[in-house]
């Protein structure tokens, strides 16, 4: 009888450990406009701003964009070469990022996925 109770107890422990489902991570998602591209030292990245006027996009320079990025949730996003070549300045994108972040202002984030949205 004790062996049966022990077997049931052990089975319950094992089954409860196995029933934990791998939940999908809730990665942060950002939307914005690509305002600057760079490929320094084989590192491809975009600077993306949530809100940028058409005038600022056409007439702005990197320093202006960095200043705007510090006022809003603007960030650099590291991408692979293929993605870098398919997305242009002025393109609206939705970016899912990992939880890591380099540099504080504007931050540099790693892209999990990127989607053109308009």
C-alpha positions as CSV (number, residue, x, y, z in Angstrom):
1,X,0.0,0.0,0.0
2,X,2.8,2.4,0.9
3,X,4.4,1.7,-2.5
4,X,1.2,2.7,-4.3
5,X,0.9,5.9,-2.4
6,X,4.6,6.7,-3.0
7,X,4.2,5.9,-6.8
8,X,1.1,8.2,-7.0
9,X,3.0,11.0,-5.1
10,X,6.0,10.7,-7.4
11,X,3.8,10.6,-10.5
12,X,2.0,13.8,-9.4
13,X,5.3,15.6,-8.9
14,X,6.7,14.5,-12.3
15,X,3.4,15.3,-14.2
16,X,3.1,18.7,-12.6
17,X,6.7,19.5,-13.7
18,X,5.9,18.3,-17.3
19,X,2.7,20.3,-17.6
20,X,4.4,23.7,-17.5
21,X,3.9,24.9,-21.1
22,X,6.6,26.9,-22.8
23,X,4.8,30.3,-22.9
24,X,5.7,32.6,-25.6
25,X,7.8,35.5,-24.4
26,X,6.0,38.8,-24.5
27,X,8.6,40.8,-26.3
28,X,8.3,44.6,-26.5
29,X,6.9,45.9,-29.8
30,X,7.6,49.3,-31.2
31,X,6.2,51.1,-34.2
32,X,7.8,54.0,-36.0
33,X,9.5,55.5,-39.0
34,X,13.0,54.6,-40.1
35,X,14.8,58.0,-40.1
36,X,18.5,56.9,-40.5
37,X,20.4,53.8,-41.6
38,X,24.0,52.9,-40.9
39,X,26.3,49.9,-41.5
40,X,29.4,50.6,-39.4
41,X,31.8,47.7,-38.9
42,X,29.4,45.1,-40.4
43,X,26.8,46.1,-37.9
44,X,23.6,47.1,-39.6
45,X,21.2,49.3,-37.7
46,X,18.2,51.7,-38.1
47,X,17.2,54.7,-36.1
48,X,13.4,54.6,-35.7
49,X,11.3,57.4,-34.3
50,X,7.6,57.0,-33.2
51,X,6.7,60.5,-34.4
52,X,8.5,62.4,-37.0
53,X,7.0,65.0,-39.4
54,X,7.5,64.7,-43.1
55,X,9.5,68.0,-43.0
56,X,11.8,66.7,-40.3
57,X,12.3,63.5,-42.2
58,X,13.2,65.3,-45.4
59,X,15.4,68.1,-43.8
60,X,16.7,66.5,-40.6
61,X,20.2,65.3,-40.0
62,X,21.4,62.6,-37.6
63,X,21.9,65.1,-34.7
64,X,18.3,66.3,-35.1
65,X,17.0,62.7,-35.1
66,X,19.0,61.8,-32.0
67,X,17.6,64.8,-30.2
68,X,14.1,63.7,-31.2
69,X,14.8,60.1,-30.2
70,X,15.7,61.3,-26.7
71,X,12.4,63.1,-26.4
72,X,10.4,60.1,-27.4
73,X,10.9,56.3,-27.5
74,X,13.3,56.4,-30.4
75,X,15.9,53.7,-30.7
76,X,18.5,52.1,-32.9
77,X,17.7,48.6,-33.9
78,X,20.3,46.0,-34.9
79,X,19.3,44.0,-38.0
80,X,20.9,41.5,-40.4
81,X,22.2,42.6,-43.7
82,X,19.2,41.3,-45.7
83,X,16.7,43.3,-43.6
84,X,18.9,46.3,-43.8
85,X,18.9,46.2,-47.6
86,X,15.1,45.8,-47.9
87,X,13.9,48.6,-45.6
88,X,14.4,52.3,-46.6
89,X,14.5,55.6,-44.8
90,X,10.9,56.8,-44.5
91,X,9.5,53.3,-44.2
92,X,7.0,52.7,-41.3
93,X,7.8,49.5,-39.4
94,X,6.6,47.4,-36.5
95,X,9.6,45.9,-34.6
96,X,9.6,43.2,-32.0
97,X,12.7,43.4,-29.9
98,X,14.5,41.2,-27.4
99,X,14.8,42.4,-23.8
100,X,18.5,43.4,-24.1
101,X,19.4,47.0,-24.6
102,X,22.8,48.6,-25.4
103,X,23.5,52.3,-24.9
104,X,21.1,54.3,-22.8
105,X,20.2,57.3,-25.1
106,X,19.1,56.5,-27.7
107,X,19.1,52.8,-26.9
108,X,20.3,50.1,-29.2
109,X,18.0,47.1,-29.3
110,X,18.2,43.7,-31.0
111,X,15.4,42.9,-33.5
112,X,13.5,39.6,-33.1
113,X,11.2,40.4,-36.0
114,X,10.4,43.4,-38.2
115,X,7.4,44.1,-40.4
116,X,6.7,46.9,-42.9
117,X,3.4,48.7,-42.1
118,X,2.8,51.3,-44.7
